[in-house]
Amino acid sequence: MQNIVIQAADLTKSYRNGGEASLVLRGVHLSVARGECVFLVGPSGSGKTTLLSILGCVLSADTGQLDILGVDARQLSAAGQAHFRRERIGFVFQRFHLFNALTAVENVSVPLSLLNWPKARARERALELLQLVGLEERASYRVTRLSMGQRQRVAFARALAANPDLILADEPTASLDSESGLKAMHALKDLCHELQKTVIVVTHDPRIYSLADRILRLHDGRVVGDSRGLRRPVKRQEPGIGRQAAA
């Protein structure tokens, strides 16, 4: 079991709208191994983002069992969930959620500041990650001066800042054009394989399906398919992994 990062059984989740409850997850089972890149796909309303939020300890399931990184997530208090998220999970958002008034290196340093890292050490770590994603020369640029693809790479570096074991990405290519989106996802997958991180991606973007190790298909709140990715050959890169990513 040491290579299993996520083990979920019979997860359910409903939302209340007035006096009525709407069941969004209807008994989800899944298991994800260390180092896997797993895509959650399916039509709008199938429960993908709700499931991702539960796996990220942002929401709690109504019923079921959930073990994340050896921790029983359903036993965590709200404060425990927040601490667990900060230390063990990295997040990548559709619209990046970067601070426009800050530079690239300052944005990557933010989660480390929340963990009370000394400023100099946090900056050193942020610069190392920006080098990995090929943006060391733009570390001092405000993110408003960067292209959309470069901003996404800053978001990837920030997600990795605290060295989490699990990366969760919600529609990471939705704000990018086709070429930039594919290159950005190549960069994220290569980084996480290199560093043995587990990645779970919610996406509607079939252009990037070939980068998944596994594809889980959701429909009406259930996992209805579990298949290997389409497996186009992915050229491995050297340590400057992100250098060829979208400009």
DAQUITA-V288402 format. One record per backbone hydrogen bond with DSSP energy under -0.5 kcal/mol. NH is the residue of the N-H (numbers start at 1). CO is the residue of the C=O. Records with the same first field share a line. If there is no record, write none. Layout:
NH->CO ; CO
//
This chain:
4->1
5->3 ; 32
6->32
7->67
8->30
9->65
11->28
12->63
13->25
15->22
17->20
20->17
22->15
23->21
24->13 ; 22
25->13
26->221
27->11
28->11
30->8
32->6
34->3
36->33
38->36 ; 199
39->214
40->201
41->39 ; 216
46->43
51->47
52->48
53->49
54->50
55->51
56->52
57->54
58->53
59->53
62->12
63->12
65->9
67->7
68->66 ; 71
69->5
71->68
73->66 ; 71
74->66
75->72
76->73
81->77
82->78
83->79
84->80
85->81
86->82
87->83
88->84
89->85
90->166
92->168
96->93
97->95
100->98
102->99
104->141
105->139
107->103
108->104
109->105
110->106 ; 107
112->109
113->109
114->110
115->111
116->113
117->112
122->118
123->119
124->120
125->121
126->122
127->123
128->124
129->125
130->126
131->127
132->128
133->129
134->131
135->130
136->130
138->135
139->136
141->138
143->102
144->100
145->142
146->143
151->147
152->148
153->149
154->150
155->151
156->152
157->153
158->154
159->155
160->156
161->158
163->160
165->88
166->88
167->198
168->90
169->200
170->92
171->169 ; 202
174->171
176->173
181->177
182->178
183->179
184->180
185->181
186->182
187->183
188->184
189->185
190->186
191->187
192->188
193->189
194->190
195->191
196->192 ; 193
197->192
198->165
199->36
200->167
201->38
202->169
203->40 ; 201
206->204
208->205
209->206
211->208
212->209
213->37
214->37
215->227
216->39
217->215 ; 225
218->41 ; 216
219->222
221->46
222->219
224->217 ; 222
225->217
227->215
229->213
230->209
235->233
241->239
242->132
243->240
244->241
245->242
//
